[in-house]
Amino acid sequence: MHARDIMSRPVVTVSPDTSILDAIALLLRHGFAALPVVDEDDRVIGIFTEADALRGEASAQGRADLTVASSMTRPVEVVTADTDLVRIGRKMLADSLRCVPVVHEGVLIGVVSRRDLLRPLVRQDDAIAAQLRGVLADYDGHRNRWSVEVVGGIATIRGDFADAAERQMLDALAKSVPGVVRTQLAPRHAEV
């Protein structure tokens, strides 16, 4: 899975000249841990986190004129839509990041938060199975050669497989479906 598969969008952002109080209100209203800070071309120039908000308010001492630019975190770690989720998760853990902006040619297109990373782990098995059936049907020209069962994120694909290459392709296709944590391929009448 990649950032594009789970990123949140549209993205709520702030500009560097947004007041700290307005940015805090956005964090609270949306339940976010951080907001990307973008310039007039939607290029990410920083990130405004809950910690930045606390730091900014502590230094503001009642001043309403302080802006996000005075306390935002920069430089900011960004990823592309093609970045693997494992890499994103490791980076977030290593650097204690709450969210990571996703960019295309430098322009913000989404964000991946810790919550986004957790969501596929608890996805309903029936929804995963339905999506996997669709992926396999598209691959197979809707000939329904395989049956699919998903339990606890483990996808079992039963049917007739032409060869080892087809088994590898089905395994790869199954793992591309959000929520599939492992695959098993079995002949149509085998018990797994």
C-alpha positions in Angstrom: 0.0 0.0 0.0 1.0 3.6 -0.7 0.2 7.0 0.6 -2.3 7.5 -2.2 -4.4 4.5 -0.8 -5.0 6.0 2.6 -4.2 9.8 2.5 -6.9 12.2 3.7 -8.2 14.9 1.4 -9.2 17.6 0.9 -6.7 19.0 3.3 -7.4 21.7 5.8 -4.4 24.1 5.7 -3.3 27.4 7.1 -1.0 30.1 5.6 2.0 31.5 7.5 0.0 34.7 8.2 -2.9 32.9 9.9 -3.2 33.9 13.5 -2.2 31.3 16.1 -5.6 31.6 17.6 -7.3 30.8 14.3 -5.0 27.9 13.7 -5.8 26.5 17.1 -9.5 26.8 16.4 -9.0 24.8 13.2 -7.1 22.1 15.0 -9.9 21.8 17.6 -12.8 22.0 15.2 -11.5 19.2 13.0 -9.8 17.1 15.7 -6.4 17.3 13.9 -3.0 16.9 15.5 -1.4 19.1 12.9 -2.1 21.4 9.9 0.1 21.8 6.8 1.3 25.4 6.3 1.2 26.3 2.6 2.2 29.3 0.5 0.0 30.9 -2.2 0.9 28.1 -4.6 -0.2 25.3 -2.2 3.5 24.3 -1.6 4.2 23.0 1.9 6.4 25.4 3.8 5.9 24.1 7.3 3.5 22.3 9.6 1.6 23.6 12.6 1.2 21.0 15.3 -0.5 21.0 18.7 3.0 21.4 20.3 3.6 24.4 18.1 0.2 25.8 19.2 1.1 25.4 22.8 4.5 26.9 22.3 3.0 29.8 20.3 0.4 30.6 22.9 2.9 30.5 25.7 5.0 33.0 24.0 2.1 35.1 22.8 1.0 36.0 26.4 -2.4 37.4 25.1 -1.1 38.9 21.9 -3.5 38.3 19.0 -1.0 39.4 16.4 1.3 36.4 16.4 1.0 34.2 13.4 1.6 30.6 12.5 4.9 31.6 10.9 6.3 32.5 14.3 5.9 28.9 15.7 5.4 26.4 12.9 7.8 23.5 12.5 10.1 23.7 9.5 11.6 22.1 7.5 8.7 19.7 7.2 9.0 16.0 6.1 6.8 15.3 3.0 6.2 12.2 1.0 4.8 11.5 -2.5 1.6 9.5 -3.3 3.9 6.6 -4.3 5.6 6.4 -0.9 5.2 3.0 0.8 3.1 3.0 4.0 5.8 1.0 5.9 8.3 3.7 5.1 5.9 6.4 6.2 5.0 4.6 9.5 8.7 4.1 10.3 9.4 7.7 9.7 6.5 8.9 11.8 7.6 6.6 14.7 11.3 7.5 14.4 10.6 11.3 14.3 7.4 11.4 16.5 5.4 12.9 13.6 1.6 13.1 13.9 1.0 13.6 10.2 2.9 13.8 7.0 1.9 16.0 4.0 1.7 14.2 0.6 2.8 16.3 -2.4 2.9 15.9 -6.1 5.6 18.0 -7.8 5.8 20.0 -4.6 2.1 20.8 -4.4 0.0 19.5 -1.4 -2.5 16.8 -2.4 -3.2 15.1 0.9 -1.9 14.1 4.3 -1.3 10.8 6.1 -1.9 10.9 9.8 -1.4 8.2 12.4 -5.1 7.6 12.2 -4.9 7.0 8.5 -2.2 4.4 9.1 -4.4 2.6 11.6 -7.6 2.6 9.6 -6.6 -0.3 7.3 -5.8 -2.5 10.3 -9.4 -2.5 11.5 -11.1 -2.6 8.1 -14.1 -5.0 8.0 -13.3 -8.3 6.4 -16.4 -8.3 4.2 -15.4 -4.9 2.7 -11.9 -6.2 2.1 -13.3 -9.3 0.4 -15.6 -7.3 -1.8 -12.8 -5.1 -3.0 -10.5 -8.0 -3.6 -13.2 -9.8 -5.6 -13.5 -6.7 -7.8 -9.8 -6.5 -8.3 -9.6 -10.2 -9.2 -12.6 -9.9 -11.5 -11.0 -7.0 -13.4 -7.8 -8.9 -13.7 -9.6 -12.1 -14.9 -12.0 -10.5 -17.3 -15.0 -11.3 -15.0 -14.7 -15.1 -15.5 -15.1 -15.8 -11.8 -12.3 -18.4 -11.6 -11.5 -17.8 -7.9 -13.4 -17.5 -4.7 -12.3 -15.1 -1.9 -12.6 -15.3 1.9 -11.1 -12.8 4.3 -10.8 -13.5 8.0 -8.8 -11.1 10.2 -7.3 -9.4 7.2 -6.0 -12.8 5.9 -7.2 -13.3 2.3 -7.7 -16.8 1.1 -8.1 -17.2 -2.7 -9.3 -20.6 -3.9 -9.5 -21.8 -7.4 -7.5 -23.1 -10.3 -4.2 -21.3 -11.0 -2.5 -21.5 -14.4 1.0 -21.5 -13.1 3.4 -20.1 -10.5 3.5 -16.7 -12.3 -0.3 -16.4 -12.0 -0.1 -17.4 -8.3 2.4 -14.6 -7.8 0.2 -12.1 -9.6 -2.8 -13.0 -7.5 -0.7 -12.7 -4.4 0.5 -9.2 -5.5 -3.0 -8.1 -6.4 -4.4 -9.2 -3.1 -1.7 -7.4 -1.2 -2.6 -4.2 -3.1 -6.0 -4.1 -1.4 -6.1 -2.0 1.7 -6.6 -4.2 4.8 -5.1 -7.4 3.4 -2.3 -8.4 5.8 -1.5 -11.8 4.3 -2.6 -14.0 1.5 -3.2 -17.7 1.1 -3.7 -19.4 -2.3 -5.4 -22.8 -2.3 -6.9 -25.2 -4.9 -10.7 -24.8 -5.1 -11.6 -27.7 -2.8 -8.7 -27.5 -0.3 -9.2 -26.8 3.3 -6.9 -24.0 4.7 
